[in-house]
């Protein structure tokens, strides 16, 4: 049988052979991906929304410790045991819950639902997010995972929608008129837009012929109508220059925070930083 594969002459150097192999692999990948994965015509203005100042290093350390404690707590409950709650090491004396809308409005903001004692907050929060009654330990585990997810959203800074409290998922916001104009110009919905919380070269996976480049805090578009990839979990991100590629979004720290974000907020207590509020879009 005739071998139709492209052969690399023996006279070519090892480095050249390697370059040829990489080029062939890229060509195959590009042919296998939808056309949108190589180039999308839509272009838009580059908008940077990163917080002005870096977060307090002590707060960054607290967030990492709290995430680990909440993950261990929920995992132990789901493993069939009932461990002591780490609430005192994570939450302020009471935790305020705010709720907001998942839609772009001129008066976008959050309303105060109530304040809840530290020791009962996780059970309340887990039940609040559930569609049906949940046994208390299960509610606490669900609440712990939910707070952990809020802590996983970086860009920590003052949040104008929450009276300047220091919160995760916080960034400068453009005016309602400017965002509305951007959505009209691109014929997109607000749910398709997010803010980069990691640099482009830190993304855990990327599939596309063209390398994408973005900065932390940059507003980016996700084409929610792009063909799905079988393996989990990929978003088709499009940068302002119109280039698009699939970026892995389901493992580790995701690349984007939704423009209409949720938040965990913090207060400095005599024992250090603690979670003092959560803000959820319903």
N, C-alpha and C positions, 0 to 999 in steps of 0.2 A: 504493500500500500504506500502511495506517495505521501511524504510528510510535508504538509502545507505550512507548518510552523516556520516562522522567520528564524533563520539561523544567524548566529553572530560569528563572523570569521575568526579563526584562531589567531590571526595576526593583530587583532584589536587588543589594546591593553586591558588589564583587569578593571581599571577605573572606567574606561569607555564602555566595557561590557556591562558594568553595573548601571551606568547611565542609560544604556540602551534598554536594559531590562525594566528600569523604572519608567522610562518613557512609554514602553509597550504596555506596562500595567496601568499607567494613567490613562492611556488611550482606550484600553478595554473598559476601565471603570467609567470613563466619560461616555462611552457608547451605551453602557448599561443603565446609566441614570437618565431620568427624564430630561428633556431639553431645558426645563426651568432650572435644573440643578447647575447648569453651566452659565446661564445668563438670563436675567429678567430685565425687561426694558424699563420698568418703573424706577425712577430716581427721585430722591427727596433731599431736603436740606440736612446737613449734619448738625445735630443738636446735642450738646453736652449738658448733663443735669447732675453731675456728681456733687456730693456735699462739699462745702467750702473748706472744712477742716477735718483732719483725720480723727477717728474716735479715740477716746482715752484708752491707752494700753491696758489699764486695769479693768475697764469695761469689756474689752475684747477678750481678756483672759477669763472674766466671769462668764461671758456668753459661752465660751468653749466648755467650761466646767459644768455649767447648767445643762447644756445640750447632752453631755455625756451622762449626767445624773438622771435626766428625764428619760433618755433612751434605756438605760439600765432598769429604771423603775418600771416602765411599761413592759419591757421584755420579761422581767421577773413575774409580773402579774399574768401575762399571757402564757408563761411557763407553768402556771398553776400554783404559784406561791403568793403570799400577801406581805410584801416587805414594808418596813416603816417608810412613811412618806418623807421625801427630801424637801418638803415645802419650805421649812424654815431657812434652808440654805439657798433658796431660789427666789422666793416671793417676799415682797414687802408685807407689812401687817395686814393690809387689805389690797385687793386687786380690782381695779376699775375695768369694766367691760364697755366698750364702745361698739356701735354698729353703724354701718354705712351702706350705700347703694353700690351695685356693680354696674353703674352707668355714668356717663360723663354728663354732668350738669353744671350750670354756672355757679351754683352755691355748693359745690362738692365739699363734703365734710362728713364728720361722724357725730352721732348723737349718743349721749351717755345712757347706757342701759341700767347700770347700777354698780355698787361696790360690794365685794364679796370677801368674807374672812379668808385669810390665807389657808387655813387648814381645810376649808370646804371648797376652795376655788376649783381644784382639778375635777372633782366630782361634778360640780355644777357645769363647768365648761364642757366636759365630755358629754354630759346629757344634753346640754344646749345645742351641740352640734350633731346630735343623733336624730334619726328619723323616727325612732321608737324608744320606749323605755329600756334602760340599760341597767344591769346590776351595778352596785356602787363601785366595786373594784374595776369592773370593765369600763365604767364611765371615767374613773381616774386614769386608767391606762390610755383611753382615747384622748382625754384632756392633755395628758403628758405628751403624747405624740403630736397633738395640735400645737401646743406651745413650742415644742422642739422645732416644728416646721417654721413657725414664726421667727424663731431665733436663727434659723438657717439663712434667712434673707439678710444679706449684708447691707452695705451703704447705710451705716449707722450715723445718725445726726439729728439735729432739731427738725421737728415735723410741724410745718405750718398748719396742717389740718387738725392738729391735736395740741394747740396752744403752745407750740414750741417745745414740747416734751422730747427727750432724746429717745429715738425709736429705731428699730430696724426698718429696712425698706424705705428709707427717707431720702429724698433728693429734691433738687430745685424743680419747680413745676413751671411749665409755660402757661400763658394765659388761656382761658377757656376759648376765647376767639381765635387765638393762634392754633390751638389743637383742633378746633372745629374746622378751620381752614385747611389744615394738613389732611384731615380725614376726607374732606370734600375733594381736595386736589388729587389724592391717591385712590379715592373711591374705596376706602377701607373702613372698618369698625374699630372702636377703641380697644376691644379685646385682642386685636392683632398686634398691639404695640407693647413693648417692654423696655426696660432699662438694664443695660449690661452691668452685672455685678462682678464679673471677672474679665480680665484682658483676653483678647482673642486667642493668644498663644497658650492660654491656660485651659481652653476648652478640651473636654475629655475625648472628643471624637468629632471628625468632620468628614463628610463625604461629598466630594465635588471636585471638578477639575480646577476651578479657580480658588485660590486661598482667600479667605475672608479676613478682614482686619477691622478691629473696632477698639475703642477705649472704654475703660471703666466709667460708668455714668452716661454712656451714649444711648440715645433713643434709637431703637431698632425695630424693624418691621418683621413679623413672622407671617408668611403666606399660609394661612390655615386651609387654603384650597389646594395646596400642592399634593401630588400623589403620595400616599402613605408608604413607608418602608416597613417591611415585614418585621424586622427585628426591632426591639424596644430600645430606646424611645428617642425619636428624632423630630426636631423642628426645622422647617425650611426657612432659614433666616436670610433676609435681603438687606444688604448694606446700602448707604446713601448713593453709592456709585452705580447701583443697579445690579451688582453681582449677587448671586444667591447660591447657597449650598445647604445641605442637611447638617445640622449640628446636634450632637447628642445632648439630650436634655433630661434624661431620666436616671442618671447615676451620679452620686456625689452632689457637689454644689452646681445647681443649674446655672446656665449662662445669663438668664434674664429674670428680672423682677417685673411682674405686671405693672403697667403704668398706674392702674387702679389697684394699688397694693394693699395687703394686710400688714399689721404691725404688732410688734411687742415693744413696750416702752419701759423705761428704767428710771429708778430713783436712787440717789446715793443715800444710804442709811449709815448708822453708826457701825454696822457690821460690813459695810462695803456696798457695792452695787447690787440691786435686787430688781426683779420684774415687778412693776407697779401697775401695769395696764396692758390690755390687749385690745386691738381694734380690728374688727372683722367686717368684711363686705358680704352682705347676705344676698 
